[in-house]
């Protein structure tokens, strides 16, 4: 898996993991609020999330180079899982401050600490009790494709990303676009999104398959 793509996914997860709950009244009213307010409310009230996803990589020429499909799970604090199902099988699982990357075709597992996995990306700034306002400039982008979009511009000059776009449908996560410093775009579309439903804890427990090579960097 492309390293930048992996960091993008982890960045999304850490973004969703942070925050303290807003009131239920604010959550109900968020769909009518400005996009930036909608995003803040969603991040505050979401304790768990599951969704199907479609991910498209786009090169510098604006052409799609790879499309993949799978299922995404997240639970705060600190747990997430990406299951890639088509056209290849791959898993990214995070729990207890570590991330496991399992490539089915290579029969290879790589284990990293969350901070080591992220390096100097904006996601590292979001891994603790850090305000989004302190680390990003957030701008509403209006409506496109039936989604309300928010643009996050990292304030750090060391960021690996130019920007992150997050799309909301009725106040709920529905899409994302990440632009890296190499001219590549990663677009993610979410469907069948379920927020705050109980998730099995076994989803976030990773056991290396028998015979797989394990590289522990954490």
N, C-alpha and C positions, 0 to 999 in steps of 0.2 A: 504493500500500500504506500502511496505517495506520502512522504513525511509531512508535507504542508497540509494535506487533507486530514491526516490523523490529528494534527494540532488544531485544525479547524473544528473537528468534532469534539475534541476535549474542551476547546474554548467554549463551545455552545453549552456543554454540560455544566461547566463551572459557572457560566453565566446564570444558568437556571437554578443552580444549587444555592445561591446566596440570597440573603434577605430575610427580614422578619415579617410575619404576616400582617397585612393590612386588615381592616375590618371587613366583614362580609358585605356591608352596605357599599363600601368603596368598590369591592369586586363586582357587585351587581351593576354598578353605575359605570364601570370602566369601558364597556362597549360603546358608550355615548361620549366618552372623553376624547381628548386629543391623543394622537398616537403615542407620544412619549409617555403620557400618563397611563395609557392602556398597558404599555410595556412594563412600567414600574409596578403597576398593580398585579399584573400576571406573574412577574418574578417573585413578588412578595407572597402571594397566596398559594403558589404551586409547591406542594410538598412531595408529590409524586406525579409521574407522567408516563404514559405509554402511547406509542404511535407507530404507524407504518410510515416508511419514508422512501422517497425516490431521490437519488443524488446524481447530479450531472456535473461533470468536469468540462470546463470550456477553456480553450487555449487562447493565446494572444490574438489570433485572427478572428475570434468570436465563434469558433466552430466547436460543437460538442465532441469530446474525445472519448468519453466513457460514461455510461449510465448504469447505475446499480440500484438494487432494491433490497429492502430489509425491514427490520423491526427495531425500534428504539425504546429503551426503558430508563427511567431516572427516578431516584429517590434521594431526597436530602435527609441528612447531610452525607455527601461524599460517595454516593453510589450511582453508577450508570452502566449501561450495556448497549452496544451496537451489535446487532446480528445481521451481517450481510448474507443474503440468501441467493441473489442472482446478480450478475452472471457468474460470480465466484462466491465461495463461502469463507467468511472471515468473522472473527469476534474481537471486540474491544470491551473489556470488562474492568471496572474500577471499584475498589473497595479498600478501606483501611489505609488510604493514602498511597496505594499502588495501582498501576494499570497493567493489565495483561493483554498482549496482542497475540492472537493466535491465527496463523495462516494455515488453512486446511491443506492447500495444494503443496506447500513447502513442508508441512508437518513440523512447524517451528513455532515456539512460544518465546516471546520476549517480555521480560518483566522490568518495569521501571517505576521509580518514585514519581509521583505526580509532578513535583517541581522540576525534576530532571527531564521529564517528558516534554515539558512546556517551554523550557529555556526562557527566552526573553519575550515570548508572545504576550499579548494582552490578557490571555487567559490566566497567566500566573498572577496578574494583578487582581483577578477576580476570585482567587482561590481562598481568600480569607475574608474577614469582616472589613471589606474595603468598599467605599461608596462608588457606584457607577459614575456619579457626577464628578468625582475627583479624578477619574481615569479616562473618561470618555466625554466627548462633546456629542450630545444627542440631539438629532434634528428630525422632526416629522417630515416625511416625504410625500404625504398625500396618499391617494388611492390609485393603485394600478393592479389590474388583474383581479379585482374584487377584494384585494387585501389592502390594509392600511400598513404603510411601511415606516420604519424608524431607522435612521442611519446613525451608526456609532462610529465616531472618528477617534482613534486612540490619541491621547495627549502625549504619550511617550514617544520620543524620536527613535527609540530602539525597537519599536514594534515591528513584527514580521508581516503585519497586515496593513493595507491602506485603509480599509473600512470593513464594517460588518453591517449588513442590512437584515433587519428582522421584520417579517410580515405577520400581521395579526388578522384573524378573522373573528369578528364579534368578541374581541378581547382575548382570544386564545391563539397560541403559537400555530402558525400555518406554513411558514416558509422562511428561508434564510439564504443569504448570499454573502460569500466572503471573497474579498479580493486580496491576493497576496502581492508581494513586491516583485514577483517574477512575471506578472501579467496574466496569471491564471485565476479563473473564477471557479468557485465551488457553489453550486446552487442545490439547495435541499428543500423538497416539498413534503410537508407532513399531511397525513390523512388519518382518519379514524382516531383522532386524538382523544385520550381519556385522561382527565386531570383528577388527582387526589383519590384514586381508587386503590385499595390494598394491593400490594405486589408481593409475590412470593420471594422470600429472602434468598432462596436458592438461585434466583436469577443473577445474583451478584456474587456468587461463590464460584470460583474458577478452579478446576482441576485439570492439569495438563493431561491430554490423552496419552494412553500407553504408546510408547515408541516415538513420541514427539521430542525433538531437540529443544531444550530449555536454556535460554540465555538470560541470566539474572543480573540486571544492571542496577537493581535497587537494594 
